[in-house]
Amino acid sequence: MAEQTTEIRKDSVALDDFVHRHTKNEIPIIYDKICEGCMVPRYTIQNWLRGLARIPELHKCKIEEIFGETIFDKLETCEK
């Protein structure tokens, strides 16, 4: 259980760091791209950023694909 909680926090911190590297005006655009690409509502992204929900592996891969950079630690699921 503690290992899963640590993973959630690590992923949420990685996503939060990525989002907040951008300017205040770019953040809503980033949210919109993630919403469209992952087909999730905006509140789900907020839950991911706050560490309240786990980011599914396929969504992690899709987020990295959308922005073209590595955000999360790589696992075999993302490898093609």
C-alpha positions, 0 to 999 in steps of 0.5 A: 500500500505504501509503495502504491502511494509513493508511486502516485505521489512521484507521478503527480509531482512529475506531472506538476513539475512539467505543467508548472514549467510553463507560463500561466497562459500556457497551462490552460492549453496544456490541460486542454491538450491532455483532456482531448488526448486522454479523453478525461475531464478537467477535474481528473487532471486536477486529481492527478496533479494533487496526487488524489488519483493514480495516473494510468500507464496508458495515459502517461504514455499518451501525455508524453506522446502529446508533448514529445518529451519524457515526463514520467519514469519509463516502464515497459508499457510505454516502449514500442 
